[in-house]
Amino acid sequence: MKMYSFVVLKTGPVEVTDEDSVSFYMTGHLVNISRLVEEGKLSVAGPFGPNDLDYRSFFIRNAQSTEEAQELLGVDLAIARGNFKTEIIPVYSSSALPTYLEN
């Protein structure tokens, strides 16, 4: 068993309306996600369906603390700009979680 960080991305205060900016920030967001997967710091991620909570997507980060999770989030262009705001919740789960998700 080990600690992970469950991160919820919510609609942020900064609204991006022009297509070039949306493309730029979402591309940066997806590049960051890919980098974290390659580094073994992201176990699972995905978007939420439509909801009344402004929840956009979630991550389960391989981060031992909220501070470490915040550092990993800080380099994400869309989060840094304010397109998303975050909620981080510590989660205690199986240390084998990443291997469950390989298939």
N, CA, C and O atoms as CSV, one atom per row, in Angstrom:
chain,resi,resn,atom,element,x,y,z
A,1,MET,N,N,0.849,-1.178,0.000
A,1,MET,CA,C,0.000,0.000,0.000
A,1,MET,C,C,0.895,1.241,0.000
A,1,MET,O,O,1.986,1.241,0.570
A,2,LYS,N,N,0.402,2.300,-0.655
A,2,LYS,CA,C,1.153,3.547,-0.686
A,2,LYS,C,C,0.202,4.715,-0.921
A,2,LYS,O,O,-0.974,4.531,-1.236
A,3,MET,N,N,0.736,5.909,-0.762
A,3,MET,CA,C,-0.057,7.123,-0.973
A,3,MET,C,C,0.019,7.567,-2.430
A,3,MET,O,O,1.077,7.526,-3.057
A,4,TYR,N,N,-1.109,7.984,-2.940
A,4,TYR,CA,C,-1.235,8.613,-4.252
A,4,TYR,C,C,-1.964,9.934,-4.040
A,4,TYR,O,O,-2.441,10.231,-2.944
A,5,SER,N,N,-2.039,10.700,-5.084
A,5,SER,CA,C,-2.826,11.929,-5.044
A,5,SER,C,C,-3.918,11.840,-6.098
A,5,SER,O,O,-3.640,11.688,-7.288
A,6,PHE,N,N,-5.151,11.936,-5.651
A,6,PHE,CA,C,-6.295,11.988,-6.557
A,6,PHE,C,C,-6.531,13.460,-6.857
A,6,PHE,O,O,-6.808,14.249,-5.953
A,7,VAL,N,N,-6.421,13.825,-8.125
A,7,VAL,CA,C,-6.529,15.226,-8.532
A,7,VAL,C,C,-7.754,15.392,-9.419
A,7,VAL,O,O,-7.932,14.674,-10.404
A,8,VAL,N,N,-8.585,16.340,-9.055
A,8,VAL,CA,C,-9.748,16.687,-9.875
A,8,VAL,C,C,-9.456,18.032,-10.529
A,8,VAL,O,O,-9.116,19.002,-9.852
A,9,LEU,N,N,-9.591,18.079,-11.847
A,9,LEU,CA,C,-9.489,19.344,-12.570
A,9,LEU,C,C,-10.889,19.884,-12.766
A,9,LEU,O,O,-11.779,19.194,-13.263
A,10,LYS,N,N,-11.066,21.128,-12.369
A,10,LYS,CA,C,-12.355,21.794,-12.503
A,10,LYS,C,C,-12.198,22.967,-13.464
A,10,LYS,O,O,-11.084,23.427,-13.717
A,11,THR,N,N,-13.309,23.443,-13.990
A,11,THR,CA,C,-13.278,24.619,-14.844
A,11,THR,C,C,-12.648,25.762,-14.052
A,11,THR,O,O,-13.063,26.056,-12.931
A,12,GLY,N,N,-11.652,26.397,-14.642
A,12,GLY,CA,C,-10.931,27.464,-13.962
A,12,GLY,C,C,-11.522,28.833,-14.240
A,12,GLY,O,O,-12.489,28.964,-14.991
A,13,PRO,N,N,-10.935,29.850,-13.628
A,13,PRO,CA,C,-11.449,31.206,-13.762
A,13,PRO,C,C,-11.131,31.865,-15.100
A,13,PRO,O,O,-11.784,32.837,-15.479
A,14,VAL,N,N,-10.134,31.348,-15.820
A,14,VAL,CA,C,-9.728,31.960,-17.088
A,14,VAL,C,C,-10.381,31.210,-18.239
A,14,VAL,O,O,-10.133,30.020,-18.436
A,15,GLU,N,N,-11.197,31.896,-18.980
A,15,GLU,CA,C,-11.864,31.294,-20.130
A,15,GLU,C,C,-11.086,31.631,-21.396
A,15,GLU,O,O,-10.778,32.794,-21.654
A,16,VAL,N,N,-10.774,30.613,-22.177
A,16,VAL,CA,C,-10.075,30.800,-23.445
A,16,VAL,C,C,-11.097,30.605,-24.552
A,16,VAL,O,O,-11.762,29.571,-24.627
A,17,THR,N,N,-11.212,31.601,-25.402
A,17,THR,CA,C,-12.254,31.530,-26.422
A,17,THR,C,C,-11.725,31.366,-27.843
A,17,THR,O,O,-12.398,30.755,-28.673
A,18,ASP,N,N,-10.535,31.894,-28.150
A,18,ASP,CA,C,-10.079,31.758,-29.538
A,18,ASP,C,C,-9.437,30.389,-29.744
A,18,ASP,O,O,-8.761,29.858,-28.863
A,19,GLU,N,N,-9.668,29.834,-30.932
A,19,GLU,CA,C,-9.270,28.454,-31.225
A,19,GLU,C,C,-7.768,28.233,-31.119
A,19,GLU,O,O,-7.338,27.170,-30.670
A,20,ASP,N,N,-6.959,29.213,-31.522
A,20,ASP,CA,C,-5.505,29.050,-31.445
A,20,ASP,C,C,-5.043,28.894,-29.996
A,20,ASP,O,O,-4.191,28.056,-29.702
A,21,SER,N,N,-5.603,29.696,-29.095
A,21,SER,CA,C,-5.231,29.598,-27.686
A,21,SER,C,C,-5.704,28.287,-27.077
A,21,SER,O,O,-4.965,27.646,-26.330
A,22,VAL,N,N,-6.926,27.888,-27.391
A,22,VAL,CA,C,-7.446,26.606,-26.895
A,22,VAL,C,C,-6.521,25.480,-27.343
A,22,VAL,O,O,-6.162,24.614,-26.545
A,23,SER,N,N,-6.140,25.489,-28.610
A,23,SER,CA,C,-5.262,24.457,-29.145
A,23,SER,C,C,-3.901,24.483,-28.451
A,23,SER,O,O,-3.375,23.430,-28.090
A,24,PHE,N,N,-3.327,25.664,-28.261
A,24,PHE,CA,C,-2.016,25.800,-27.629
A,24,PHE,C,C,-2.033,25.246,-26.209
A,24,PHE,O,O,-1.173,24.442,-25.849
A,25,TYR,N,N,-3.005,25.668,-25.400
A,25,TYR,CA,C,-3.034,25.242,-23.997
A,25,TYR,C,C,-3.414,23.777,-23.847
A,25,TYR,O,O,-2.878,23.099,-22.970
A,26,MET,N,N,-4.314,23.274,-24.667
A,26,MET,CA,C,-4.672,21.859,-24.564
A,26,MET,C,C,-3.532,20.970,-25.054
A,26,MET,O,O,-3.301,19.894,-24.503
A,27,THR,N,N,-2.815,21.420,-26.093
A,27,THR,CA,C,-1.652,20.660,-26.551
A,27,THR,C,C,-0.611,20.591,-25.431
A,27,THR,O,O,-0.061,19.522,-25.161
A,28,GLY,N,N,-0.342,21.712,-24.786
A,28,GLY,CA,C,0.600,21.728,-23.664
A,28,GLY,C,C,0.142,20.830,-22.532
A,28,GLY,O,O,0.951,20.137,-21.915
A,29,HIS,N,N,-1.152,20.840,-22.258
A,29,HIS,CA,C,-1.738,19.998,-21.213
A,29,HIS,C,C,-1.528,18.520,-21.548
A,29,HIS,O,O,-1.116,17.745,-20.685
A,30,LEU,N,N,-1.802,18.128,-22.775
A,30,LEU,CA,C,-1.663,16.727,-23.184
A,30,LEU,C,C,-0.198,16.292,-23.248
A,30,LEU,O,O,0.123,15.148,-22.927
A,31,VAL,N,N,0.687,17.194,-23.661
A,31,VAL,CA,C,2.124,16.886,-23.657
A,31,VAL,C,C,2.593,16.634,-22.228
A,31,VAL,O,O,3.369,15.711,-21.980
A,32,ASN,N,N,2.126,17.445,-21.298
A,32,ASN,CA,C,2.494,17.257,-19.895
A,32,ASN,C,C,1.988,15.913,-19.366
A,32,ASN,O,O,2.709,15.213,-18.656
A,33,ILE,N,N,0.765,15.559,-19.707
A,33,ILE,CA,C,0.224,14.265,-19.294
A,33,ILE,C,C,1.086,13.131,-19.839
A,33,ILE,O,O,1.416,12.201,-19.103
A,34,SER,N,N,1.452,13.191,-21.105
A,34,SER,CA,C,2.293,12.152,-21.709
A,34,SER,C,C,3.646,12.056,-21.020
A,34,SER,O,O,4.153,10.958,-20.791
A,35,ARG,N,N,4.229,13.202,-20.689
A,35,ARG,CA,C,5.520,13.221,-20.007
A,35,ARG,C,C,5.416,12.551,-18.633
A,35,ARG,O,O,6.287,11.771,-18.249
A,36,LEU,N,N,4.353,12.861,-17.903
A,36,LEU,CA,C,4.166,12.276,-16.576
A,36,LEU,C,C,3.965,10.769,-16.646
A,36,LEU,O,O,4.443,10.040,-15.777
A,37,VAL,N,N,3.263,10.295,-17.671
A,37,VAL,CA,C,3.090,8.849,-17.858
A,37,VAL,C,C,4.453,8.201,-18.099
A,37,VAL,O,O,4.780,7.184,-17.489
A,38,GLU,N,N,5.244,8.796,-18.992
A,38,GLU,CA,C,6.571,8.249,-19.302
A,38,GLU,C,C,7.472,8.224,-18.070
A,38,GLU,O,O,8.278,7.307,-17.916
A,39,GLU,N,N,7.348,9.216,-17.197
A,39,GLU,CA,C,8.173,9.293,-15.982
A,39,GLU,C,C,7.617,8.442,-14.839
A,39,GLU,O,O,8.219,8.381,-13.767
A,40,GLY,N,N,6.473,7.784,-15.057
A,40,GLY,CA,C,5.876,6.951,-14.025
A,40,GLY,C,C,5.212,7.741,-12.908
A,40,GLY,O,O,5.026,7.214,-11.811
A,41,LYS,N,N,4.852,8.994,-13.165
A,41,LYS,CA,C,4.250,9.845,-12.142
A,41,LYS,C,C,2.743,9.999,-12.306
A,41,LYS,O,O,2.102,10.716,-11.537
A,42,LEU,N,N,2.181,9.333,-13.299
A,42,LEU,CA,C,0.741,9.395,-13.532
A,42,LEU,C,C,0.240,7.983,-13.743
A,42,LEU,O,O,0.675,7.294,-14.665
A,43,SER,N,N,-0.677,7.550,-12.887
A,43,SER,CA,C,-1.168,6.181,-12.968
A,43,SER,C,C,-2.393,6.064,-13.865
A,43,SER,O,O,-2.505,5.110,-14.636
A,44,VAL,N,N,-3.301,7.010,-13.773
A,44,VAL,CA,C,-4.513,6.976,-14.583
A,44,VAL,C,C,-5.045,8.399,-14.706
A,44,VAL,O,O,-4.857,9.224,-13.812
A,45,ALA,N,N,-5.709,8.672,-15.819
A,45,ALA,CA,C,-6.304,9.991,-16.040
A,45,ALA,C,C,-7.464,9.832,-17.008
A,45,ALA,O,O,-7.511,8.879,-17.785
A,46,GLY,N,N,-8.383,10.755,-16.955
A,46,GLY,CA,C,-9.482,10.721,-17.915
A,46,GLY,C,C,-10.468,11.841,-17.683
A,46,GLY,O,O,-10.537,12.410,-16.593
A,47,PRO,N,N,-11.231,12.152,-18.713
A,47,PRO,CA,C,-12.231,13.216,-18.582
A,47,PRO,C,C,-13.506,12.707,-17.925
A,47,PRO,O,O,-13.849,11.529,-18.030
A,48,PHE,N,N,-14.196,13.605,-17.252
A,48,PHE,CA,C,-15.531,13.320,-16.735
A,48,PHE,C,C,-16.557,13.608,-17.826
A,48,PHE,O,O,-16.314,14.414,-18.724
A,49,GLY,N,N,-17.683,12.954,-17.738
A,49,GLY,CA,C,-18.811,13.297,-18.593
A,49,GLY,C,C,-19.459,14.580,-18.094
A,49,GLY,O,O,-19.046,15.131,-17.073
A,50,PRO,N,N,-20.458,15.050,-18.801
A,50,PRO,CA,C,-21.140,16.279,-18.376
A,50,PRO,C,C,-21.633,16.164,-16.933
A,50,PRO,O,O,-22.166,15.129,-16.532
A,51,ASN,N,N,-21.449,17.247,-16.149
A,51,ASN,CA,C,-21.870,17.239,-14.753
A,51,ASN,C,C,-22.087,18.666,-14.277
A,51,ASN,O,O,-21.637,19.617,-14.916
A,52,ASP,N,N,-22.774,18.810,-13.162
A,52,ASP,CA,C,-23.095,20.124,-12.597
A,52,ASP,C,C,-22.035,20.631,-11.620
A,52,ASP,O,O,-22.238,21.664,-10.981
A,53,LEU,N,N,-20.915,19.929,-11.495
A,53,LEU,CA,C,-19.895,20.279,-10.505
A,53,LEU,C,C,-18.712,21.034,-11.114
A,53,LEU,O,O,-17.771,21.376,-10.398
A,54,ASP,N,N,-18.745,21.297,-12.414
A,54,ASP,CA,C,-17.619,21.898,-13.143
A,54,ASP,C,C,-16.403,20.985,-13.155
A,54,ASP,O,O,-15.293,21.457,-13.400
A,55,TYR,N,N,-16.580,19.676,-12.894
A,55,TYR,CA,C,-15.483,18.723,-12.955
A,55,TYR,C,C,-15.187,18.433,-14.421
A,55,TYR,O,O,-16.089,18.108,-15.192
A,56,ARG,N,N,-13.915,18.554,-14.800
A,56,ARG,CA,C,-13.512,18.340,-16.186
A,56,ARG,C,C,-12.807,16.996,-16.372
A,56,ARG,O,O,-13.119,16.247,-17.298
A,57,SER,N,N,-11.852,16.697,-15.484
A,57,SER,CA,C,-11.116,15.433,-15.598
A,57,SER,C,C,-10.458,15.105,-14.262
A,57,SER,O,O,-10.540,15.874,-13.305
A,58,PHE,N,N,-9.804,13.946,-14.219
A,58,PHE,CA,C,-9.138,13.532,-12.984
A,58,PHE,C,C,-7.819,12.865,-13.313
A,58,PHE,O,O,-7.599,12.401,-14.432
A,59,PHE,N,N,-6.941,12.826,-12.317
A,59,PHE,CA,C,-5.674,12.104,-12.379
A,59,PHE,C,C,-5.519,11.325,-11.083
A,59,PHE,O,O,-6.007,11.746,-10.034
A,60,ILE,N,N,-4.848,10.206,-11.159
A,60,ILE,CA,C,-4.286,9.595,-9.971
A,60,ILE,C,C,-2.782,9.703,-10.166
A,60,ILE,O,O,-2.193,9.033,-11.014
A,61,ARG,N,N,-2.182,10.561,-9.358
A,61,ARG,CA,C,-0.754,10.862,-9.471
A,61,ARG,C,C,0.039,9.986,-8.524
A,61,ARG,O,O,-0.361,9.723,-7.390
A,62,ASN,N,N,1.163,9.548,-9.024
A,62,ASN,CA,C,2.098,8.805,-8.197
A,62,ASN,C,C,2.926,9.833,-7.431
A,62,ASN,O,O,4.116,10.014,-7.690
A,63,ALA,N,N,2.280,10.493,-6.494
A,63,ALA,CA,C,2.912,11.537,-5.682
A,63,ALA,C,C,2.660,11.210,-4.219
A,63,ALA,O,O,1.537,10.891,-3.827
A,64,GLN,N,N,3.694,11.289,-3.432
A,64,GLN,CA,C,3.607,10.920,-2.019
A,64,GLN,C,C,2.952,11.985,-1.153
A,64,GLN,O,O,2.527,11.700,-0.033
A,65,SER,N,N,2.867,13.219,-1.666
A,65,SER,CA,C,2.326,14.303,-0.852
A,65,SER,C,C,1.562,15.290,-1.728
A,65,SER,O,O,1.723,15.318,-2.948
A,66,THR,N,N,0.739,16.088,-1.084
A,66,THR,CA,C,0.013,17.138,-1.793
A,66,THR,C,C,0.989,18.126,-2.420
A,66,THR,O,O,0.762,18.606,-3.531
A,67,GLU,N,N,2.071,18.430,-1.715
A,67,GLU,CA,C,3.074,19.373,-2.225
A,67,GLU,C,C,3.723,18.841,-3.503
A,67,GLU,O,O,3.914,19.590,-4.461
A,68,GLU,N,N,4.060,17.552,-3.520
A,68,GLU,CA,C,4.649,16.954,-4.712
A,68,GLU,C,C,3.652,16.985,-5.869
A,68,GLU,O,O,4.026,17.283,-7.003
A,69,ALA,N,N,2.400,16.682,-5.589
A,69,ALA,CA,C,1.367,16.736,-6.635
A,69,ALA,C,C,1.228,18.156,-7.178
A,69,ALA,O,O,1.087,18.343,-8.387
A,70,GLN,N,N,1.266,19.159,-6.297
A,70,GLN,CA,C,1.161,20.547,-6.742
A,70,GLN,C,C,2.334,20.934,-7.628
A,70,GLN,O,O,2.156,21.667,-8.601
A,71,GLU,N,N,3.534,20.452,-7.305
A,71,GLU,CA,C,4.701,20.714,-8.154
A,71,GLU,C,C,4.491,20.135,-9.546
A,71,GLU,O,O,4.782,20.792,-10.545
A,72,LEU,N,N,3.982,18.894,-9.616
A,72,LEU,CA,C,3.744,18.255,-10.910
A,72,LEU,C,C,2.680,19.002,-11.716
A,72,LEU,O,O,2.761,19.079,-12.941
A,73,LEU,N,N,1.693,19.545,-11.025
A,73,LEU,CA,C,0.627,20.286,-11.694
A,73,LEU,C,C,1.091,21.661,-12.152
A,73,LEU,O,O,0.571,22.199,-13.130
A,74,GLY,N,N,2.060,22.231,-11.456
A,74,GLY,CA,C,2.489,23.593,-11.733
A,74,GLY,C,C,3.108,23.809,-13.096
A,74,GLY,O,O,3.155,24.943,-13.572
A,75,VAL,N,N,3.583,22.758,-13.736
A,75,VAL,CA,C,4.201,22.905,-15.053
A,75,VAL,C,C,3.209,22.697,-16.196
A,75,VAL,O,O,3.572,22.832,-17.365
A,76,ASP,N,N,1.972,22.373,-15.869
A,76,ASP,CA,C,0.936,22.182,-16.879
A,76,ASP,C,C,0.442,23.553,-17.341
A,76,ASP,O,O,-0.052,24.341,-16.534
A,77,LEU,N,N,0.576,23.836,-18.635
A,77,LEU,CA,C,0.226,25.156,-19.171
A,77,LEU,C,C,-1.215,25.560,-18.881
A,77,LEU,O,O,-1.469,26.701,-18.497
A,78,ALA,N,N,-2.155,24.646,-19.058
A,78,ALA,CA,C,-3.569,24.978,-18.873
A,78,ALA,C,C,-3.897,25.239,-17.401
A,78,ALA,O,O,-4.752,26.069,-17.091
A,79,ILE,N,N,-3.227,24.540,-16.512
A,79,ILE,CA,C,-3.448,24.755,-15.079
A,79,ILE,C,C,-2.775,26.064,-14.647
A,79,ILE,O,O,-3.374,26.872,-13.937
A,80,ALA,N,N,-1.526,26.263,-15.082
A,80,ALA,CA,C,-0.793,27.474,-14.708
A,80,ALA,C,C,-1.513,28.734,-15.193
A,80,ALA,O,O,-1.486,29.759,-14.511
A,81,ARG,N,N,-2.149,28.671,-16.351
A,81,ARG,CA,C,-2.843,29.829,-16.910
A,81,ARG,C,C,-4.186,30.084,-16.230
A,81,ARG,O,O,-4.691,31.206,-16.270
A,82,GLY,N,N,-4.766,29.069,-15.610
A,82,GLY,CA,C,-6.051,29.233,-14.946
A,82,GLY,C,C,-7.228,28.659,-15.711
A,82,GLY,O,O,-8.381,28.890,-15.348
A,83,ASN,N,N,-6.941,27.906,-16.779
A,83,ASN,CA,C,-8.026,27.241,-17.506
A,83,ASN,C,C,-8.668,26.157,-16.649
A,83,ASN,O,O,-9.858,25.866,-16.770
A,84,PHE,N,N,-7.851,25.571,-15.781
A,84,PHE,CA,C,-8.327,24.577,-14.828
A,84,PHE,C,C,-7.909,25.010,-13.426
A,84,PHE,O,O,-6.863,25.632,-13.244
A,85,LYS,N,N,-8.732,24.676,-12.445
A,85,LYS,CA,C,-8.304,24.751,-11.060
A,85,LYS,C,C,-8.315,23.328,-10.530
A,85,LYS,O,O,-8.973,22.457,-11.098
A,86,THR,N,N,-7.599,23.090,-9.456
A,86,THR,CA,C,-7.390,21.715,-9.002
A,86,THR,C,C,-7.857,21.500,-7.569
A,86,THR,O,O,-7.864,22.417,-6.748
A,87,GLU,N,N,-8.240,20.275,-7.300
A,87,GLU,CA,C,-8.468,19.776,-5.949
A,87,GLU,C,C,-7.602,18.536,-5.818
A,87,GLU,O,O,-7.623,17.669,-6.693
A,88,ILE,N,N,-6.847,18.442,-4.747
A,88,ILE,CA,C,-5.945,17.310,-4.525
A,88,ILE,C,C,-6.359,16.604,-3.242
A,88,ILE,O,O,-6.471,17.221,-2.183
A,89,ILE,N,N,-6.585,15.293,-3.357
A,89,ILE,CA,C,-7.021,14.495,-2.213
A,89,ILE,C,C,-6.055,13.312,-2.063
A,89,ILE,O,O,-5.914,12.527,-3.000
A,90,PRO,N,N,-5.389,13.165,-0.915
A,90,PRO,CA,C,-4.525,12.002,-0.708
A,90,PRO,C,C,-5.355,10.712,-0.712
A,90,PRO,O,O,-6.439,10.654,-0.132
A,91,VAL,N,N,-4.828,9.692,-1.370
A,91,VAL,CA,C,-5.512,8.401,-1.471
A,91,VAL,C,C,-4.507,7.307,-1.129
A,91,VAL,O,O,-3.391,7.294,-1.648
A,92,TYR,N,N,-4.905,6.403,-0.264
A,92,TYR,CA,C,-4.079,5.264,0.108
A,92,TYR,C,C,-4.581,4.064,-0.681
A,92,TYR,O,O,-5.736,3.663,-0.538
A,93,SER,N,N,-3.708,3.482,-1.525
A,93,SER,CA,C,-4.140,2.385,-2.383
A,93,SER,C,C,-2.984,1.416,-2.618
A,93,SER,O,O,-1.875,1.623,-2.126
A,94,SER,N,N,-3.253,0.388,-3.354
A,94,SER,CA,C,-2.260,-0.639,-3.640
A,94,SER,C,C,-1.056,-0.055,-4.380
A,94,SER,O,O,-1.215,0.741,-5.305
A,95,SER,N,N,0.133,-0.451,-3.969
A,95,SER,CA,C,1.330,-0.005,-4.675
A,95,SER,C,C,1.409,-0.615,-6.067
A,95,SER,O,O,2.190,-0.159,-6.903
A,96,ALA,N,N,0.607,-1.641,-6.321
A,96,ALA,CA,C,0.570,-2.264,-7.641
A,96,ALA,C,C,-0.427,-1.595,-8.581
A,96,ALA,O,O,-0.634,-2.077,-9.694
A,97,LEU,N,N,-1.052,-0.490,-8.158
A,97,LEU,CA,C,-2.055,0.176,-8.991
A,97,LEU,C,C,-1.599,0.403,-10.431
A,97,LEU,O,O,-2.369,0.107,-11.345
A,98,PRO,N,N,-0.394,0.911,-10.684
A,98,PRO,CA,C,0.003,1.117,-12.071
A,98,PRO,C,C,0.025,-0.168,-12.896
A,98,PRO,O,O,-0.250,-0.124,-14.095
A,99,THR,N,N,0.342,-1.300,-12.290
A,99,THR,CA,C,0.377,-2.546,-13.048
A,99,THR,C,C,-1.030,-3.055,-13.352
A,99,THR,O,O,-1.221,-3.752,-14.349
A,100,TYR,N,N,-2.008,-2.730,-12.531
A,100,TYR,CA,C,-3.379,-3.125,-12.814
A,100,TYR,C,C,-3.893,-2.454,-14.077
A,100,TYR,O,O,-4.743,-2.996,-14.784
A,101,LEU,N,N,-3.375,-1.287,-14.346
A,101,LEU,CA,C,-3.892,-0.470,-15.439
A,101,LEU,C,C,-3.159,-0.653,-16.750
A,101,LEU,O,O,-3.504,0.001,-17.734
A,102,GLU,N,N,-2.155,-1.524,-16.800
A,102,GLU,CA,C,-1.386,-1.715,-18.027
A,102,GLU,C,C,-2.205,-2.361,-19.117
A,102,GLU,O,O,-1.937,-2.129,-20.295
A,103,ASN,N,N,-3.183,-3.154,-18.775
A,103,ASN,CA,C,-3.965,-3.865,-19.801
A,103,ASN,C,C,-5.142,-3.077,-20.159
A,103,ASN,O,O,-5.931,-3.497,-21.005
